[in-house]
Amino acid sequence: MAWIQKTITLAPKPRGFHLVTREIEIEVPEIGDVEIGLLHLHIQHTSASLSLNENADPTVRRDMESHFNEMVPENAPYYIHTSEGPDDMPAHIKSSLLGSSVTVPITGGRLNMGTWQGIYLCEHRNRGRSRRLVVTITGQTRER
């Protein structure tokens, strides 16, 4: 049984839901060394989140952004935490709703997601910055 842990940084992205599966696969080539295992991703930020969802139709990502903006509006009159801008408190709420981690099975050196699933970086700030992910892999390594 092997354990691997490292931190990767995703490039800054604008506000929205971004498919980052390929970026993660490039940054974490160790996935290919695992026959059976788990990839756990944890984002070290409170104004962005991670999610698994539709990877084929980009309108899903736009609809997700629209829905979350309606559900968690900016400038709500009851927000007290406003010193970091009108998008900050809603970003914290959205991050709590979606979560800071995802876990994906690894099978035969590949992420074992459904046909239409991908890993999203959900950037909730108007001007996102680079985002750090702690990547933890555990599993049985492949025979070489």
C-alpha positions in Angstrom: 0.0 0.0 0.0 1.5 3.4 -1.0 0.7 6.9 0.2 1.6 10.0 -1.8 0.9 13.5 -0.8 1.8 16.8 -2.4 0.5 20.3 -3.0 -0.2 21.6 -6.5 -1.2 25.0 -7.6 -3.9 25.7 -10.2 -3.6 28.9 -12.3 -5.9 31.8 -11.5 -9.4 31.6 -13.1 -12.2 34.0 -13.3 -15.3 33.6 -11.3 -17.3 30.5 -12.3 -17.2 26.7 -12.5 -14.1 25.4 -14.3 -13.3 21.9 -15.5 -9.8 21.1 -14.1 -9.6 17.3 -14.5 -6.9 17.5 -17.2 -4.8 20.0 -15.2 -4.9 17.7 -12.2 -3.9 14.6 -14.3 -1.0 16.6 -15.7 0.1 17.9 -12.3 -0.3 14.4 -10.6 1.3 11.9 -12.9 1.5 9.5 -9.9 -2.1 8.6 -10.7 -0.7 6.4 -13.4 1.3 4.3 -10.9 -1.8 3.2 -8.9 -3.6 0.0 -9.9 -6.4 0.4 -7.3 -6.7 3.4 -5.0 -8.1 6.8 -4.2 -7.3 10.3 -5.2 -8.3 12.8 -2.5 -8.2 16.6 -3.4 -8.5 19.3 -0.7 -8.6 23.0 -1.6 -6.8 25.2 0.9 -9.0 28.2 0.5 -12.4 29.4 1.9 -13.7 31.3 -1.1 -13.4 28.5 -3.7 -14.5 24.9 -3.7 -14.3 21.6 -5.5 -17.1 19.5 -7.0 -17.7 16.6 -9.4 -20.2 17.2 -12.2 -20.9 17.3 -15.9 -17.8 17.4 -18.1 -19.3 17.6 -21.6 -21.7 20.5 -22.0 -20.2 23.8 -20.9 -23.7 25.3 -20.4 -24.0 23.2 -17.2 -21.1 25.2 -15.7 -22.7 28.5 -16.7 -26.1 27.3 -15.2 -24.3 26.3 -12.0 -22.8 29.8 -11.7 -26.1 31.4 -12.4 -28.0 29.3 -9.9 -25.5 29.8 -7.1 -25.5 33.6 -7.7 -29.3 33.6 -7.3 -29.2 31.3 -4.3 -26.4 33.2 -2.6 -26.6 36.9 -3.7 -24.1 39.6 -3.2 -24.9 42.6 -1.0 -27.5 40.8 1.1 -28.5 43.4 3.8 -27.9 41.0 6.6 -24.2 40.3 5.8 -21.8 41.7 8.4 -18.6 40.5 6.9 -18.3 43.0 4.0 -14.8 44.5 4.4 -13.3 42.3 1.6 -15.8 43.2 -1.0 -19.4 42.3 -2.0 -18.3 38.9 -3.5 -16.4 37.7 -0.4 -19.2 36.6 2.0 -21.2 34.9 -0.8 -17.9 33.1 -1.7 -17.5 31.7 1.8 -21.2 30.5 1.8 -20.9 28.9 -1.6 -17.6 27.2 -0.6 -19.3 25.8 2.5 -22.3 24.5 0.4 -20.1 22.8 -2.2 -17.3 21.7 0.0 -13.5 21.7 0.1 -12.8 18.2 -0.9 -13.5 15.5 -3.5 -12.4 11.8 -3.6 -12.2 9.9 -6.9 -11.4 6.2 -7.3 -8.3 5.2 -9.3 -8.4 2.0 -11.4 -5.7 0.8 -13.6 -3.7 4.0 -13.4 -6.7 6.2 -14.4 -9.3 8.3 -12.6 -12.5 6.1 -12.5 -15.3 8.6 -13.0 -18.5 8.3 -14.9 -18.5 9.0 -18.6 -19.8 12.6 -18.1 -18.1 13.4 -14.8 -15.2 15.9 -14.3 -13.5 17.7 -11.5 -14.6 21.3 -11.1 -12.7 24.2 -9.5 -15.5 26.5 -8.4 -14.1 30.0 -8.2 -16.5 32.2 -6.2 -14.5 35.4 -6.2 -14.8 38.0 -9.0 -11.0 37.9 -9.5 -9.8 34.5 -8.5 -6.2 33.9 -7.7 -4.1 30.7 -7.9 -5.5 27.9 -5.8 -3.6 25.4 -3.8 -4.8 21.8 -3.7 -3.4 19.1 -1.3 -3.4 15.9 -3.3 -3.4 12.6 -1.4 -3.2 9.3 -3.2 -3.5 5.9 -1.4 -3.6 2.6 -3.1 -1.9 -0.5 -4.5 0.8 0.4 -7.0 1.0 -1.1 -10.4 3.4 -4.0 -11.2 6.1 -2.9 -13.6 
